[in-house]
Amino acid sequence: MDKIVATCGLVCTDCEVYIATQANDHQALERMAERAREEFGVPDASAESAMCDGCLGEGGRKIGYCFECEIRACAVEHGVVNCAHCADYACGRLEGFLSQAPDARTVLEEIRQSL
């Protein structure tokens, strides 16, 4: 499977939700929905709402947060596949996220170096 990199640098194809969605593993998706309800205060989380085909593009299943994500919205607005391709890399919005996700920074930096 080809690696899918989200706008923010997270690797979708490494994500438990993505993997469970692609495997149609309803039990794993329900466990993740339960975690979302308990740990993240998302009372209406369900296995169906947890399904995700990655945040890229307009089609496919996406977890609810994709539609609220400012980084994703910005990348769509700028017409870039991910932030590594943006002329404003790394903007303040992205820096705030990357300070909490150093692996995503590494992924984006590797992409930038290959451009």
Order of alpha helices (4+ residues) and beta strands (2+ residues): alpha-alpha-alpha-alpha-alpha-alpha
